[in-house]
Amino acid sequence: MSENLNSNNIENDQLNLDNEDSVYNDLINRLKEIKATIALLEKTISQ
C-alpha cells in the first residue's frame, strides 16, 4: 500500500511540475507579446 501511495505522490509531483512549466512558458510568451506591442507603440508615437 505504501508503494502505491509513493507512486501516486511522484506522479502528482510530476503533474504539478509540468503544470508549473506550462504556466511559466505561457507567461514568457505573454511578456514577449507585450514587449512587441510596446515596441510597435513606441515606433508609432515617435513618427
Backbone as numpy.savetxt, mean C-alpha at the origin, in Angstrom:
# Nx Ny Nz CAx CAy CAz Cx Cy Cz
-3.53 -30.39 18.10 -4.35 -29.20 18.10 -3.49 -27.94 18.10
-2.41 -27.97 18.89 -1.51 -26.83 18.97 -0.87 -26.54 17.62
-0.52 -27.59 16.89 0.09 -27.41 15.56 -0.89 -26.72 14.62
-2.16 -27.07 14.72 -3.19 -26.47 13.88 -3.32 -24.98 14.18
-3.31 -24.62 15.46 -3.41 -23.21 15.85 -2.20 -22.43 15.36
-1.01 -23.00 15.50 0.20 -22.34 15.03 0.16 -22.13 13.52
-0.33 -23.13 12.81 -0.44 -23.03 11.35 -1.40 -21.92 10.97
-2.54 -21.84 11.68 -3.52 -20.79 11.41 -2.94 -19.41 11.71
-2.18 -19.30 12.80 -1.57 -18.02 13.15 -0.57 -17.57 12.09
0.21 -18.51 11.60 1.20 -18.19 10.55 0.48 -17.72 9.29
-0.58 -18.41 8.92 -1.35 -18.02 7.73 -1.97 -16.64 7.92
-2.52 -16.39 9.11 -3.12 -15.08 9.38 -2.07 -13.98 9.36
-0.90 -14.25 9.91 0.19 -13.27 9.88 0.60 -12.96 8.45
0.67 -13.99 7.61 1.05 -13.79 6.22 0.00 -12.97 5.49
-1.29 -13.24 5.76 -2.36 -12.46 5.13 -2.28 -11.00 5.57
-1.99 -10.77 6.85 -1.87 -9.40 7.35 -0.71 -8.68 6.68
0.42 -9.36 6.51 1.57 -8.75 5.84 1.26 -8.45 4.39
0.59 -9.38 3.72 0.21 -9.16 2.32 -0.72 -7.96 2.21
-1.66 -7.84 3.13 -2.60 -6.72 3.13 -1.86 -5.41 3.40
-0.93 -5.42 4.33 -0.16 -4.21 4.63 0.67 -3.79 3.42
1.26 -4.76 2.72 2.03 -4.46 1.51 1.12 -3.84 0.45
-0.08 -4.39 0.32 -1.03 -3.88 -0.66 -1.43 -2.44 -0.32
-1.70 -2.18 0.94 -2.08 -0.83 1.37 -0.91 0.13 1.13
0.29 -0.31 1.47 1.47 0.52 1.26 1.65 0.85 -0.22
1.53 -0.15 -1.07 1.68 0.07 -2.51 0.60 1.00 -3.05
-0.62 0.85 -2.55 -1.70 1.75 -2.97 -1.39 3.19 -2.58
-0.88 3.38 -1.38 -0.53 4.73 -0.92 0.59 5.33 -1.76
1.59 4.53 -2.08 2.69 5.01 -2.92 2.17 5.43 -4.28
1.29 4.62 -4.86 0.72 4.97 -6.16 -0.10 6.25 -6.10
-0.88 6.41 -5.04 -1.68 7.63 -4.89 -0.78 8.85 -4.72
0.31 8.70 -3.98 1.24 9.82 -3.81 1.90 10.19 -5.14
2.23 9.21 -5.95 2.81 9.48 -7.27 1.81 10.24 -8.15
0.54 9.85 -8.08 -0.49 10.55 -8.84 -0.63 12.00 -8.36
-0.61 12.19 -7.05 -0.70 13.54 -6.48 0.49 14.37 -6.92
1.67 13.78 -6.89 2.88 14.49 -7.31 2.78 14.93 -8.77
2.28 14.03 -9.62 2.13 14.36 -11.04 1.10 15.47 -11.23
0.02 15.44 -10.48 -1.01 16.47 -10.56 -0.47 17.82 -10.12
0.30 17.83 -9.05 0.90 19.08 -8.56 1.85 19.65 -9.60
2.66 18.79 -10.21 3.60 19.25 -11.23 2.85 19.86 -12.42
1.76 19.23 -12.81 0.96 19.75 -13.92 0.34 21.10 -13.55
-0.17 21.22 -12.32 -0.74 22.49 -11.86 0.32 23.58 -11.82
1.50 23.25 -11.35 2.59 24.23 -11.30 2.93 24.72 -12.70
2.96 23.79 -13.66 3.24 24.17 -15.05 2.16 25.11 -15.56
0.91 24.76 -15.29 -0.23 25.56 -15.77 -0.20 26.96 -15.16
0.10 27.06 -13.89 0.12 28.34 -13.19 1.25 29.23 -13.71
2.39 28.64 -13.98 3.57 29.43 -14.38 3.51 29.90 -15.83
2.55 29.43 -16.59 2.48 29.82 -18.02 1.79 31.15 -18.18
